[in-house]
Amino acid sequence: MAIPMDFDMMFRQAFAKKLRGAGEIGEEEAEALLGSVYEEWASAPDARLGGISPRQWFLGMSSTEELIACLEDYARARVDVPDLLLERFESLGEDAAPALERLLADGERPGAAREHALSLLLEIAPSRCEPLAADIVLGAEESSDLAEHAAEALGEATGISVRQKLLEGYENASEYAKMLILEILCNFPGDNRIYIHMRDMLVNDPERRAFAARLLGRLGDARAIEPMKKLLSMSDLTYFEYMEIRNAIEALGGEVVGEREFYGDPDYEHMRSLE
């Protein structure tokens, strides 16, 4: 596979040359210079590109298939994807959406390319992106940048149909995917299933009880106060877990009387040392 042109490096070289010619300037002046130098560089003919400018190089790619292939080449070579390539996708608008959807939906394609496809779809056609992002979250077996990005993309704007899809797929999802799903759904109070899933994680999954408590505090369902209070006296609770649960109780309007001591717990000892 041929290594694609590193346009970011080409720009850094051009900017470094411009800085050397500018003499002694401050950080703010250098930052102000950055944008104008970039536009100048992007529009200037370059012999390495056959005498055309970097922007013209990408404008010469007229089909979405060619652009997708270029994006995948950068991902496979682990070379930074040029902003000019992403701008070219954005200039096509919704015309580029079907090809980006196919790339995003194909688990055999490079993960980095699929991440860029997700970001581009969020800009170009956000409503078409939601179901695909939900599929990525539901199918996540382990931590990945793509899955985290997909969950973040859903965030607080997830439509009712997508929330339903996440809830229906929850039971068969991996433990990691369940955490992503609940982190999305904690923004949507009112569905009893969301509360039940979070409560069950709090009570039955010691490794994730602090996480569940934090989400319950955000969900805003006061029913969670009593099951969380029952955990506060558990002998295997760490100071970090205790504080997460306590903070969630108080966020829901509950009150915790008294203060536990956690001598020997690294987090607790660190806090004591700051007093």
GIURSUL-V967929 format. One record per run of one state. SS is the DSSP state (helix for helix, strand for strand, loop for the rest). FROM is the first residue (numbers start at 1). TO is the last residue. If there is no record, write none. Layout:
# GIURSUL-V967929
SS/FROM/TO ; SS/FROM/TO
This chain:
# GIURSUL-V967929
loop/1/6 ; helix/7/22 ; loop/23/26 ; helix/27/43 ; loop/44/44 ; strand/45/46 ; helix/47/49 ; loop/50/51 ; strand/52/53 ; helix/54/59 ; loop/60/63 ; helix/64/77 ; loop/78/82 ; helix/83/105 ; loop/106/110 ; helix/111/124 ; loop/125/125 ; helix/126/139 ; loop/140/144 ; helix/145/154 ; loop/155/159 ; helix/160/169 ; loop/170/174 ; helix/175/185 ; loop/186/191 ; helix/192/204 ; loop/205/205 ; helix/206/219 ; loop/220/223 ; helix/224/231 ; loop/232/238 ; helix/239/251 ; loop/252/265 ; helix/266/274 ; loop/275/275
